[in-house]
């Protein structure tokens, strides 16, 4: 059996992910919001599938992730769960589903875990969510952290520019990462921060870091699947490597179909009953 076959057959858990950091094995994570995408990702051996609240942008058409609800996340996570046999599924907890109280966080995160059966949830924020993280982990809900550019806080930031470029914010981010690690997260997403800072964070904490626009020194990487497939044409930040140009491919297929229908070339008798 080849290395690729062994990897694709491995059932990934939170423990697996932490073991990968210690072994120096890079972690590959992508988003999915539907059954077919999740099935293809799982078939090729992706380590982690993130059911991201980015569904608000790339599926629902919102400008931000803020309108996404817990019910939205459960709906999409259920579709993903039906497809996946091996990958670890992590679900983003949406804006205002966990920030108010520990009780509300437990109720909403508990719903996701119980109704969908995924492996973990993801929460944005540092020290101010540490108490919530600690309690969730204590009652058996694995948590992935998220620092740097946190899209749910976009109205506070006012911009999608790189975070933690000044010494004060960089020092706070490093502290937040250590606090989250101590609180019990099994990994931390680092979004759009300087590569040098991401390297320091990765070396400073015992749990894996997953980078998105955070350079090559993180323990793993994540991208939004619509971005790396070239479906989101207007969104072209330099941290997104486009592995395909699916927007062009899809438009071409649609045009050919329209042409074939209009010219009476589809369907043929061979395509009829």
C-alpha angles and dihedrals in degrees: 000000000000125000090250091053091049091051094048091050094051117107105225120215134169088266090053091054093052090047090052091060092052090048093048092241113148117237120228118206131173134170127251132177103175142049101254097046090048091049093052092047091050093047093057095048107259110175100214132018114202116204090205131197082233080092082088090065106034101032107022097036099233121149092230138019093247099097093057114113135205089250089054091053093048091050094053094039091055090054091050093045092056090061103043127090104158115015124090109248117214122185125207113231106224130234114297094006095107110009101084105060141347088244093057091046091052092048095050098038089044090054091053094048095043101040097040105025097223127159103244148343129237125224128189121225143053134239095354092063095041093098091052091047092049092052095045092051090046092057093046106268111128114220133205114201129218126205138168114036101020107186094207088064094051093118089058094046094041091203143052092229123131113290131219096028093136122069096246096053091041091053091048092050091052090050091048091052091052091047092051091048090051090047090060110260113156093214142356129224113219111200127195101337130134114286092233092057092047088054091053092049092048091053094044101055131056096221124077123270119217113203132209109175089347102109136251100298098078119104091244145359136233133191134175105258093225089056098049091045092055095244095123098064098172093053109076111151114165093245092066114088107199109220093181142009097229095160090066092043092051095046089050092052092047092050092050091050092050090048093049093049094046092047092045092243092124127093106024123193088261087061092049134079 
